[in-house]
Amino acid sequence: MANTEQSKKRARQNEKRFQINKARRSRIRTYLRKVEEAIASGDKTAATEALKTAQPELMRGVTKGVFHKNTASRKMSRLAARVKALG
C-alpha cells in the first residue's frame, strides 16, 4: 500500500491511466473485429471500408502508448494482405 503523498497520488494516476488505456484498447479491438468479420463474410468492399476506419484508430493507439509501433504495423499489414486476397 502507498504510504507517502507522492506514492498515493501516483497510485491514483496509474489507476486513471489504466482505465483510459483499457477503454482505448477495447475500442481498437472492436474496429479490428469489424475488419475480421467483413473478411470472414467475403465482402471485399465492406472489408476495405472497415480497414480504412480501423487504421487511424490503431495508429492513434500507437501515439497514445497503448500499442507498440511495430505491433500496429504488423496487424495492419496482415489485415491488408487478407483484404487484398479476397478479390
C-alpha positions in Angstrom: 0.0 0.0 0.0 1.2 3.5 -0.8 2.4 5.5 2.2 3.7 8.8 1.1 1.6 11.5 -0.5 3.5 11.2 -3.7 3.0 7.5 -3.9 -0.7 7.8 -3.2 -1.0 10.4 -6.0 1.0 8.1 -8.3 -1.4 5.2 -7.5 -4.4 7.4 -8.3 -2.8 8.5 -11.6 -1.9 4.9 -12.5 -5.5 3.7 -12.0 -6.9 6.6 -14.1 -4.4 5.9 -16.9 -5.2 2.1 -16.7 -8.9 2.8 -17.2 -8.3 5.2 -20.2 -5.9 2.8 -21.9 -8.3 -0.1 -21.2 -11.1 1.7 -23.0 -8.8 2.7 -25.9 -7.6 -0.9 -26.3 -11.1 -2.2 -26.3 -12.2 0.4 -28.9 -9.3 -0.6 -31.2 -10.1 -4.3 -30.8 -13.7 -3.6 -31.8 -12.5 -1.9 -35.0 -10.2 -4.8 -35.8 -13.0 -7.3 -35.1 -15.2 -5.5 -37.6 -12.5 -6.0 -40.2 -12.2 -9.7 -39.3 -15.9 -10.1 -39.7 -16.0 -8.4 -43.0 -13.2 -10.6 -44.2 -15.0 -13.7 -42.9 -18.1 -12.8 -44.8 -16.1 -12.4 -48.0 -17.3 -8.9 -48.7 -14.3 -7.1 -50.1 -15.9 -3.6 -50.2 -17.0 -3.8 -46.6 -13.6 -5.2 -45.5 -11.8 -2.4 -47.3 -14.0 0.2 -45.7 -13.6 -1.4 -42.2 -9.8 -1.4 -42.8 -9.8 2.3 -43.7 -11.6 3.1 -40.5 -9.5 0.8 -38.3 -6.1 2.1 -39.5 -6.3 5.6 -37.9 -7.7 4.1 -34.7 -4.8 1.7 -34.5 -2.2 4.3 -35.2 -3.8 6.6 -32.6 -3.3 3.8 -30.1 0.4 3.9 -31.0 0.7 7.6 -30.4 -1.1 7.3 -27.1 1.2 4.5 -26.0 -1.3 1.6 -25.9 0.4 -0.4 -28.7 4.0 -0.6 -29.9 4.5 0.9 -33.4 5.7 -2.4 -34.9 2.8 -4.3 -33.4 0.3 -1.9 -35.0 2.2 -2.0 -38.3 2.2 -5.8 -38.3 -1.5 -6.0 -37.6 -2.3 -3.5 -40.4 -0.1 -5.3 -42.8 -1.6 -8.7 -42.2 -5.2 -7.4 -42.4 -4.4 -5.5 -45.6 -2.9 -8.6 -47.2 -6.0 -10.6 -46.2 -8.4 -8.0 -47.6 -6.4 -7.8 -50.8 -6.6 -11.6 -51.2 -10.4 -11.5 -51.1 -10.9 -10.3 -54.7 
